[in-house]
Amino acid sequence: MNNNQDIRLEKFSKTDFDTLLSWIKDEKELIQFAGPIFSFPLTKEQLSNYVADSKRNAFKIIHNDTNRVIGHCEAYKTDKQNSRLCRILIGDKNFRGKGYGTILAKLLTEWSFDNLHTNFVDLNVYDFNASAIKSYENVGFKKIAINEMTTQVNSENWTSYKMIVTREDFYEKTRQKTTNS
């Protein structure tokens, strides 16, 4: 079983652009990862503008045993009470399906509560992304709505869920997991 010490978050910077760019092969992957904030093909110029936004807290995800960058994520303070997890990707395919999504959801949510000082953390996830939804539910997120706006990708319309966790529910869920381990 993987644990929180398996990965760590470090600030995402210009030196990480090439790695992130290498993971995004087509428009579908880009939209699933980032929603509509970027356009395909993703460029270093778009990423430069992205990291210049002071409201964004972008991180690279590092696997501790190998010291490899395996993914990307972001926490964004939407207002005084709320922050949002977004642009989450386990980019290195060798690390997908191994539980790192749940570990990441826990680390990034905890970082958001501790550093952005909000009482709620939310996120949007496409309804077909069952493994991501399960990861978020494992750390206390609950589906609260289906977003009315869909995202058109080629000839498909993608629908997403809005999920949310309160500070209280998150730490209660974390205590239960620790007690049950």
C-alpha positions in Angstrom: 0.0 0.0 0.0 1.3 3.4 -0.9 1.4 6.2 1.7 1.9 9.9 1.8 5.6 9.6 2.0 5.7 8.0 -1.5 5.3 11.4 -3.2 5.9 15.0 -2.5 4.9 18.3 -4.0 7.4 20.9 -5.2 6.7 24.2 -6.9 6.2 23.9 -10.7 8.6 26.2 -12.6 9.9 26.8 -16.1 12.4 24.0 -15.8 9.4 21.6 -15.6 7.7 22.8 -18.8 9.2 20.2 -21.1 8.2 17.3 -18.9 4.6 18.5 -18.8 4.5 19.2 -22.5 5.7 15.6 -23.2 2.7 14.1 -21.4 0.1 16.0 -23.4 -0.2 14.2 -26.8 -3.6 15.4 -28.1 -6.4 17.8 -27.5 -8.5 15.3 -25.5 -5.6 14.7 -23.0 -5.2 18.5 -22.7 -8.8 19.2 -22.0 -9.1 16.3 -19.6 -6.1 17.6 -17.7 -6.7 21.3 -17.8 -10.2 22.1 -18.9 -10.5 25.1 -21.2 -7.7 27.3 -19.8 -5.2 26.1 -22.4 -5.4 25.5 -26.2 -3.9 22.7 -28.1 -1.1 22.4 -28.8 0.1 23.4 -25.3 3.1 25.7 -25.5 5.8 27.1 -23.3 4.3 30.5 -23.8 0.9 29.4 -22.4 2.7 27.7 -19.4 4.7 30.9 -18.8 1.5 32.9 -18.5 0.0 30.2 -16.3 2.8 30.2 -13.7 2.8 34.1 -13.7 -0.7 34.1 -12.3 -0.2 34.7 -8.5 -3.5 33.0 -7.6 -2.3 29.7 -9.0 -0.2 27.3 -6.8 1.1 24.9 -9.3 3.2 21.9 -8.3 5.1 19.0 -9.8 4.5 15.7 -8.2 7.7 13.8 -7.3 8.0 10.1 -6.6 10.3 9.9 -3.5 12.0 6.6 -4.2 13.0 7.4 -7.8 13.1 11.2 -7.5 11.2 11.3 -10.8 8.6 13.9 -11.7 5.5 11.9 -12.2 2.7 14.5 -12.4 1.3 17.9 -12.0 -1.4 19.6 -9.9 -2.7 23.0 -8.8 -4.5 24.5 -5.9 -6.3 27.8 -6.6 -7.9 30.1 -4.0 -11.3 31.1 -5.5 -12.4 33.3 -2.6 -11.9 33.8 1.2 -13.7 30.5 2.1 -13.0 28.3 -1.0 -10.1 26.8 -2.8 -10.1 24.5 -5.8 -8.0 21.6 -6.9 -7.3 21.6 -10.6 -5.1 20.6 -13.4 -4.3 17.2 -11.8 -2.4 14.7 -13.8 -0.3 11.6 -13.1 1.6 12.1 -16.3 4.1 9.3 -16.1 2.0 6.3 -17.2 4.2 3.9 -15.2 2.7 5.4 -12.0 -1.0 5.4 -13.0 -3.4 2.9 -11.4 -1.2 2.5 -8.3 -3.0 4.7 -5.8 -1.0 7.9 -6.3 -4.2 9.8 -7.3 -5.7 9.2 -3.8 -2.4 10.2 -2.1 -2.2 13.3 -4.2 -5.8 14.3 -3.5 -5.0 14.0 0.2 -1.7 15.9 0.0 -3.1 18.7 -2.2 -6.3 19.1 -0.1 -4.3 19.2 3.1 -2.0 21.8 1.5 -5.0 23.9 0.5 -6.5 23.9 4.0 -3.2 24.6 5.7 -1.8 27.2 3.3 -4.8 28.9 1.7 -6.8 28.9 4.9 -10.1 28.1 3.4 -13.0 26.0 4.9 -14.0 24.3 1.6 -12.1 22.7 -1.2 -13.8 21.9 -4.4 -13.0 20.5 -7.8 -14.5 19.6 -11.1 -14.0 16.1 -12.6 -15.4 14.7 -15.9 -18.1 12.1 -15.2 -16.4 9.4 -17.1 -13.2 9.6 -15.0 -14.2 6.9 -12.5 -10.7 6.4 -11.0 -10.3 10.1 -10.3 -13.8 10.3 -8.8 -13.0 7.3 -6.5 -9.7 8.9 -5.4 -11.5 12.1 -4.4 -14.2 10.2 -2.6 -11.5 8.3 -0.7 -10.4 11.5 0.9 -13.9 12.8 1.7 -15.1 14.7 -1.4 -18.8 14.4 -2.3 -20.5 15.0 -5.6 -22.8 18.0 -5.1 -23.8 18.8 -8.6 -23.5 18.0 -12.3 -22.2 21.1 -14.0 -24.8 22.4 -16.5 -22.2 23.5 -19.0 -20.6 20.7 -21.0 -17.3 20.8 -22.7 -17.3 19.9 -26.4 -14.3 17.8 -27.5 -14.4 16.9 -31.2 -18.0 15.5 -31.6 -18.4 14.6 -27.9 -20.0 16.6 -25.1 -18.3 16.0 -21.8 -20.2 16.6 -18.5 -18.4 17.1 -15.2 -19.3 16.8 -11.5 -18.6 19.4 -9.0 -17.2 17.8 -5.8 -16.5 19.4 -2.5 -15.1 18.6 0.9 -15.3 20.7 4.1 -12.3 21.1 6.4 -14.1 19.2 9.1 -15.1 16.3 6.8 -11.6 16.0 5.4 -9.9 15.8 8.7 -12.5 13.4 10.1 -12.0 11.1 7.1 -8.2 11.4 7.5 -8.5 10.4 11.2 -10.7 7.4 10.3 -8.2 6.2 7.7 -5.4 6.5 10.3 -7.4 4.7 13.0 -8.4 1.9 10.6 -4.9 1.3 9.2 
